[in-house]
Amino acid sequence: MAAATLTQAHAPAQPAKPPHAVLVDVQPASAVTSTAPSIAESDSEDVSDIFDTGIFALFAIPPIGFSTASPDDPYTYTPPAGAATRAPVKVWLPQPPAALHTALQANNLWLAGVFLADRICTGELALAGRTVVELGSGAGLPSIVAARDSGAAKVVCSDYDAPEVISAIRRNFEACGAGPDRWAVLGHSWGTDPAPLLAHAPGGFDELILADTLWQTDYHPILLDSVLALLGPSGVVHVAAGLHTGRGPHERFLALAAQRGLRAQLETEVQWLPDGEWGPHAPNTDGLEEERGVVMYYTLHRQ
């Protein structure tokens, strides 16, 4: 990654190590190990499904996300040690319509969202008194813990304006225990009118959350349109994304962000460990396209 587009906040060999993250009801069959549909999305387990699950269990292949056995079953997240509260959060994973399934990938809980939720719960990502918006939220886990536990002034959670997606996110917020005046769930397609979101932060938002939103490079321009329209003058964009699709999407996004007047700062790069903790991860130098279980986290600021 070019030094001109990404400065470092920490030495690469010693990134901050978040405390243990406990994830309940995660079994090998429900860990997402590729971008192919999960077993739960198929009517039957074919040979490749069984093989993939067996390989995951035998060799502890790092996951890139998590799913549930059925759309009716919630995924249970428990905040890590060191959090102000460790009360679990139940989230139901959205089930986008078939035509949008590949484009949205909202029916899994991706690793970057878990990482940001951990940081919010422990206070490493401090949001007290701040206005917060999440784009492309999926189930909305980071926004949910922000609304419930962080002391944020207002949290707006958004994703593509499909009823199946928005209704699932709203259900998750209603179940989390946060006061209804603390949050809003809105449909928002990147690059479209931001006015409904800005109604909750007329001067722009203090904090933007992007968790695993970079994997389709073609969407970067409209994603940045929304980021720039929503970001307050001194606001911060928190970008966390897995490297299971390689570093190319990050490099292209950062290059475009720099062209659009945003300065990037690397915060940390971590890897999900077999015991559920986050451990340090040195940048890949061996030419591998895919780095499983790895999350890169950086912030963007107006120049």
PyMOL commands that set and color helices and strands:
alter all, ss='L'
color gray80, all
select helices_A, chain A and resi 28-30+39-41+47-59+98-104+111-122+141-149+163-176+180-182+195-198+217-230+248-259
alter helices_A, ss='H'
color red, helices_A
select strands_A, chain A and resi 7-8+22-24+31-32+65-66+75-78+89-91+109-110+131-135+154-159+183-187+205-211+231-243+262-272+278-280+291-302
alter strands_A, ss='S'
color yellow, strands_A
deselect
rebuild
show_as cartoon
